[in-house]
Amino acid sequence: MNHLKNWTFSILRLFHAVKDENLNWQQLNQEQQIHLKHERILASKALEAKLKKKSVELEHDIDLLRTQHAADLAMFKTKCNQDIKDYKQYLASLDQLKKSIQLSYTHLPEAVAFTIHHHAKHLLNQMWDAKDIEHKMRHEMQLINFMTTVHEDARLNLEGDDAEKLPARTLNLIQQNQVQPSNR
């Protein structure tokens, strides 16, 4: 029994020795632990402040982007509205062209005036649908050339003695455009 008592006391001494060593370590390192805890709190607060600042900056950037996008959208809508207005004016001009042909060439079947009008509309649509400026300008020049030729044919017909004359230059241009492949 003495042996068991000694063994129990040994275990208790060991237990107390470990506790004492732990207490001594904590006493020796208490200042460092307090310092580390304080540094952790400061780092946490600094990180929180940095995140808050970054959040404010991001919110500001988002507001700037929203404003820029709203301005871009308004400009794009204005440009589209102007494009629609211009296109309608082109169509009205083509309708006047058709009336001019019908008045200048009263002897021609209406289908000829519609064909000339349709071809002019086709040139307009090619110009309108062109993706790059070079193609757009080329189609615009074709349309201008075509409309000028139609007006010139009509003027010459009205000034001329032969009322049965055809808009030959105009019909020739239509034929040339039919033969040449369309380059978009």
BELSUL-V536837 format. One record per pair of residues at least 24 apart in sequence whose ideal C-beta (glycine too) atoms are under 10 Angstrom apart, sorted by the first residue. I is the first residue (numbers start at 0). GAP is how many residues later the second one is. Records with the same first field share a line. If there is no record, write none. Layout:
BEGIN
I = GAP  GAP
END
This chain:
BEGIN
82 = 45
85 = 42
86 = 37  38  41
89 = 30  31  34  35  37  38  53  57
90 = 29  30  33
92 = 27  31  54
93 = 24  25  26  27  29  30  49  53  56
94 = 25  26
96 = 24  49  50  53  54  57
97 = 52
99 = 50  51  53  54  55  58
100 = 49  50  52  53  56  66  69
101 = 52
102 = 51  55
103 = 46  47  49  50  51  52  53  54  59  61  63
104 = 48  49  52  53  58  59  60  61  62  65
105 = 57
106 = 56  57  58  59
107 = 49  56  57  58  59
111 = 54  55  58  59
112 = 54
114 = 55  56  59
115 = 30  31  33  34  37  51  54  55  57  58
116 = 33
117 = 56
118 = 24  27  31  51  52  54  55  58  59
119 = 26  27  30  50  54
121 = 24  52  55  60
122 = 24  50  51  54  59
125 = 51  56  57  58
128 = 55
129 = 53  54
130 = 53
131 = 52
134 = 48  49
137 = 45
138 = 43  44  45
141 = 31  35  38  40
144 = 28
145 = 24  27  28  31
148 = 24  25
149 = 24
END
